[in-house]
């Protein structure tokens, strides 16, 4: 059950990419040519791994649409997580504003559970205000016979500031949020601090457990294919 717990938390990364809408308005990229690369630093400050994210295809809108996301994961030795095809595919359907993720292989998903970012970018409104609240986000997921939900609540915009990473400098909204995952009658909680940039998505994220212990830090280190 422990492995399933972390997988449910990690899978919320699929909500970081959306459908074919105006990129300048929303907090995600819809350009299939763009590849976002992230590094993961563990609670001891050591390099844990990295991953690349690409929106392969998207159609429709936030009320009725579909997005297919390709991700590639690498361990602390920069070796691909999967020996065969290192491509991890997620298919997300949007129905009446709700998100449903279908993950075809549980075994592959378990291998990348600790490498994926968290948070919910699709539900972020186009206009954010410092000091203001943000609507809750919810994702329903299916992995074979396993079903669950992930909800992001208590979301607040605490700053609008410039943040620099290896990928450059970005003006971001800094948001605190609480993430709750439920499956098989169990419930788990994490607290996030995330910097979101329009047209990009997550630039940096710090993840804590519900007691405030640091779990990891994720940072955007490069963007390829952006003109």
N, C-alpha and C positions, 0 to 999 in steps of 0.2 A: 504493500500500500504506500510505502514511503516513496518509491520510484514514481508511482502514479501521481502522488501529490505534487512532486516537482514538475512532472510533465504538464499537468494541468496549468500550473502557474506559468510555465515557460511558453505554452502554446499561445498565450495572449499576444505574442509577437505578431501573429497573423493580422491583427487588427491595426497594425502600424502602416498598412498600405491599402489604398482605396480604389475607387473606380474613376472612369474617365470624366473628370470635372476640371474646372479651372485650377491649375496648379498653384497660382498665386494666391488663391483664396483659402486653400485647405492645408492642413499640416501633414502632408504626405506627398510623395512623388508618384506621378502616374506615367512617367516617361519610361518605356521599356528599354531605352538605350542606357539608362542610368544604373550604375551599380554602386551601392553604398557599402563600405567596408568598416567594420567595427572591431575593436579589441576589447578583451575582457580581462580585468584585473581582479584577483581574488581578495579576500579579507586581510591577507598578509602583505598585500602590495605586489604580489608576484603575477607574472603573465600567465593567464589560465588558458587562453585560446583566442580565436578570432572567427568571424563569420562575414560573408558577403550576402547582400540581399538585392534582389532584382524583381521588379514587377513585370512578369513575363507578358501578361495580357490582362485587360480589364474592359468591362462593358457595362452599359446601363448607368444607373445612378444610385444614390444612397438608399432609395426606397426599393429598387429592384435591380440588382446587378450581380456581377460575378467577377472575382479577381483571382488570378493564378499567380502564386508567388514561388520563385525559385530561390533557394538558399544553399550556400555551401559552407561547411563547417570544418575547422582545423583545430587540432589540439595544441598543447603547450609547446610541442616540438615542430609546429607548423605542418604536421602531417594530416592528410584528409581523414575525417572521422570514419568515412566509409571506404572500404577497399575497392568495392566495385564502383558504380556510378556515385560520385560524391554529391550529386544533386538531390536536394530534399524539396519535395513539391507539396504545396498546400493549396487547397481549393476552398475559397471562402464565398459563400452565397449571402447576399443582402436581400432580405425580404421585409418590406414594410418598416425599414429602418433598423431591423435586427440582423445580427451577424451570426452565421452558422458555419463552422469550420469542419471540413471532412478531411481526416488524415488517414490515408490508405493503409499504412503499415505501422502497427504498434511497436514492433521491434526496432525499426529505424528511428521512430520518434523518441523512444527511450534513450537512445544513444546521444541525442542532441539536447536533452532536457535542460542541461545546465549551461548551454551555450546561447540561448535565445533571449532577446530582450523582452521586457514586459511593457505593460501600459496599453492604453486605448486611444489611438489617434483619430480613428474614424468618427468617434462621437464628439470630438472637440468642435465647438462652434467656430464659425469663421471669425468672429469678433471676440477677443478675450480682454478682460480688464483686470488690472492689478487690484487685488483685494476682493475680487469677485469669485463666486462659486462657479463650478463647471458641472454640467449634467453627468449623472452616472453613466457608465458604459457596461455592456453585458455581452458575453460571448457564449454561445452554446456549442459544444464540441462533441464529435463522435469519432472513436477509434475502434472499429470493429464493434464489439458488443458493449464497450465502455462508453458511458455518456456522462457529461458533467456540465457545470456552468462556472464561468469566471466573471465576477462583478468588480468594477472599480468604483469606489465611493469616496466620500469626504474629500472631494477634489477642490483645491483652492489655488488661485494664481497669486503667488507671493512676490513676484518681481518680473520686470522686463529688462533684460540686461544683455550685455555683450559677453559671449563666452568663446574662448579660443581652444581649438584642438589642433591636431596635426593636419586636419582637413581645411583649416582656415578659421576665420572669425565670423561669428553669426549672432544676430540679434534674436534672442530667444525669450519665450515666456517660461518662467520657472514655476512648475506646478508640483504640489505635494498631493499624494493620493494613497488610498488604502485599497489593496487588492485582496479579494476573498475568493478562494476556489472551493467548490463543493463537488464531491463525488462519493458514491457508495456510502452515503450517510455521514461522511466526514467533512470537516470544514477547516481550512488553513488560511492564514493571513500573512501578508507582507506589506511593508510600507515603502513607498517610492518617492524619490525626488527626481524629477525629469525636466530637462530643458528642451523645449519644442520650438522648431523654426518652421515658418511657412514654406511650403514647397519642398521641404526636406523631411521633416519628422523629428525623430529623436536625435539630438546632437550629443547629449550626455545623460546618463541615468545612474543613480545610486540606489541600491536595493538593500533594505534592512529586514530582519525578521520582526515579528510583532513585539518583541522585547527591546528592539532598538539595536540589535547586534548587526554590524555590517556583514553583508553577504558578498557583494561584488560591485564593481563600477564598470560601466560600459561607455566607450567613447567612439564617436565617429572619427575615423582617421583618414579617409579618402573618399572622393566622389569621382567616378569615372563615367565618361559619356555625356557630361553636362557642357553645353555650349555657352 
